[in-house]
């Protein structure tokens, strides 16, 4: 769930992205544990909004979603 105060700026960001956009969520037992967003424009990639739910911190889940985002960025 995205806080309402952050929803509008994120929607505005998505609307301005001229590149490929990847959204990544790692779930554990049906609960979202970590997330990341990745944009790719040519040879440039940006990784944003990396977060881990408090109950799942310290288990490497953010590393896994960032790795998935980097793989997405490297795919043609």
TAHULIN-V555603 format. One record per residue. RES is the residue in three letters. PHI is phi in radians with two decimals (NA if undefined). Layout:
BEGIN
res=RES phi=PHI
res=RES phi=PHI
END
This chain:
BEGIN
res=UNK phi=NA
res=UNK phi=-1.76
res=UNK phi=-0.98
res=UNK phi=-0.99
res=UNK phi=-1.17
res=UNK phi=-1.72
res=UNK phi=-1.10
res=UNK phi=-1.08
res=UNK phi=-1.07
res=UNK phi=-1.16
res=UNK phi=-1.08
res=UNK phi=-1.12
res=UNK phi=-1.09
res=UNK phi=-1.02
res=UNK phi=-1.14
res=UNK phi=-1.57
res=UNK phi=-1.33
res=UNK phi=-1.51
res=UNK phi=-1.94
res=UNK phi=-1.23
res=UNK phi=-2.21
res=UNK phi=-2.13
res=UNK phi=-2.00
res=UNK phi=-2.20
res=UNK phi=-2.32
res=UNK phi=-1.82
res=UNK phi=-1.89
res=UNK phi=-2.20
res=UNK phi=0.90
res=UNK phi=1.39
res=UNK phi=-1.91
res=UNK phi=-1.13
res=UNK phi=-1.82
res=UNK phi=-2.63
res=UNK phi=-2.57
res=UNK phi=-2.76
res=UNK phi=-2.22
res=UNK phi=-2.36
res=UNK phi=-2.01
res=UNK phi=-2.31
res=UNK phi=-2.37
res=UNK phi=1.16
res=UNK phi=-1.68
res=UNK phi=-1.81
res=UNK phi=-2.34
res=UNK phi=-2.25
res=UNK phi=-2.04
res=UNK phi=-2.34
res=UNK phi=0.94
res=UNK phi=-1.35
res=UNK phi=-2.70
res=UNK phi=-2.20
res=UNK phi=-1.08
res=UNK phi=-0.88
res=UNK phi=-1.19
res=UNK phi=-1.99
res=UNK phi=-1.20
res=UNK phi=1.42
res=UNK phi=-2.01
res=UNK phi=1.45
res=UNK phi=-1.23
res=UNK phi=-1.10
res=UNK phi=-1.04
res=UNK phi=-1.17
res=UNK phi=-1.24
res=UNK phi=-1.17
res=UNK phi=-1.08
res=UNK phi=-1.13
res=UNK phi=-1.14
res=UNK phi=-1.15
res=UNK phi=-1.11
res=UNK phi=-1.04
res=UNK phi=-1.12
res=UNK phi=-1.41
res=UNK phi=-1.36
res=UNK phi=-1.63
END
